[in-house]
Amino acid sequence: MLRTLLFLVTFTGVLAACQDSVSRNQDARILAIGDSLLSWNSALGSSIPDVIEKELGQPVVDRSFGGAWMLTRDEGDEGRGLNVPYQYEPGNWDWVVVNGGGNDLLFGCGCGRCGTVMNRLISEDGESGQIPDLIRRIRGEGARVIYPGYLRSPNLLTPIEHCKNDGDELEARIARFAETDAGVFYISMQDIVPPGGLTYFAPDLIHPSRKTSRKVGERLASAIRQLDARP
């Protein structure tokens, strides 16, 4: 089962890497980096970054792609581009939308006995780990960060529900970290899918359907709009 899922996300990553999603506008102020939660439906022009772009009427540079892990490898590794931190490049960003960690938990430890992987991603107090390191790097260059959580699938037997406990813990730690920085915003997506909401997923029951990407993108665009309006 895990091998099949790994093939799906890796194949998606290859497709995304072949797309011209690196930059459509060098003057863009919004960057998206992460895994297939963000990149899914990009071939149809309806991924989450696509929706944010349409909702705000502003270009979004999308470097996310399927199969991306949050935990990094050595600088010289040929697979370094798959890691979320390597997707980030400095720029005149006002906002960076970041997600990741799900592939590390699903494929790194099978969403079971994930203490070591979890702590490498982010410590229980939210102070250390790959995720805080990446966010601090982004914040140090002036951009604000939005970190959307993953979908849930209540009353459906899916790999997402298998990972629910670890996903809840991961996001609780990210939310804890966000409370320490006024420029970091964790936004939960746990209520997007209603109980039994089969049509909210792609056929693999992992990734968002087009309407779900739209709902998530609209929520993130609304958050950016409201936060930009703050004095």
C-alpha positions, 0 to 999 in steps of 0.5 A, spaced: 500 500 500 505 504 501 509 503 495 503 504 491 502 511 495 509 513 494 509 511 486 503 516 486 506 522 489 513 521 486 509 521 479 505 527 481 512 530 483 515 529 476 509 532 473 509 538 477 517 539 476 516 538 468 511 544 469 513 551 468 511 553 475 518 556 477 515 563 476 510 567 472 512 573 474 518 576 478 515 581 481 510 577 485 510 578 492 507 571 494 511 564 494 508 557 495 512 552 497 510 545 499 508 538 497 502 535 493 497 538 498 499 545 494 501 542 487 495 537 486 490 540 480 496 544 478 495 541 471 488 543 471 490 550 473 486 549 479 491 548 485 491 551 491 496 557 489 492 558 482 486 559 487 490 564 491 492 568 485 485 568 482 482 570 488 487 576 490 488 578 483 496 577 484 501 573 481 503 567 485 510 563 484 509 556 485 515 552 487 511 546 490 510 539 488 508 532 490 513 527 493 516 533 497 519 531 504 520 537 509 526 533 512 532 535 508 538 531 505 545 533 504 546 539 499 550 534 494 544 529 494 541 529 487 534 529 490 535 535 494 529 539 490 524 534 493 525 537 499 521 543 501 526 547 504 530 547 498 524 550 494 525 556 498 529 562 494 530 569 497 526 574 494 521 580 495 516 576 498 511 579 502 508 572 504 510 565 503 505 559 504 508 553 506 506 546 508 509 539 509 511 534 513 506 529 511 510 525 507 515 524 512 510 521 517 507 517 512 513 514 508 518 515 513 515 512 519 508 509 516 504 514 521 506 509 527 512 510 532 514 517 529 517 520 535 524 521 532 521 523 525 516 528 529 521 531 533 526 532 527 520 536 524 518 540 530 520 539 537 514 538 542 515 545 545 515 548 537 522 551 538 526 546 534 526 542 528 526 543 520 520 546 520 521 552 525 528 553 522 525 554 515 520 559 518 525 563 521 529 563 515 523 566 511 522 570 517 529 573 517 528 575 510 522 579 512 516 575 509 510 573 513 508 565 513 502 562 512 502 554 514 496 551 512 494 544 515 492 538 512 485 535 510 482 530 514 477 525 512 472 523 517 468 517 517 472 515 511 477 509 511 483 513 508 491 513 509 489 520 511 485 517 517 491 512 518 495 518 520 490 522 523 493 522 530 500 524 528 497 529 523 494 532 529 500 532 533 504 535 528 499 541 527 499 542 534 506 543 535 506 548 529 500 552 532 504 552 538 510 555 534 506 560 530 503 563 537 511 565 538 511 570 532 506 575 530 508 574 523 507 566 522 500 564 521 497 556 522 491 555 519 487 549 520 484 545 514 481 540 519 474 542 518 474 542 510 471 535 509 465 533 512 463 527 514 463 522 509 465 527 504 468 522 498 467 527 493 472 532 497 478 527 495 481 525 488 480 518 486 486 516 490 483 518 497 489 522 499 489 529 495 484 534 494 479 534 489 478 541 485 473 543 489 477 542 495 483 545 492 478 551 491 476 551 498 483 551 501 485 556 496 479 561 498 481 560 505 488 562 505 487 568 500 481 570 505 487 570 510 492 574 506 487 579 504 484 580 512 492 580 514 494 585 509 488 590 511 491 590 518 494 597 520 
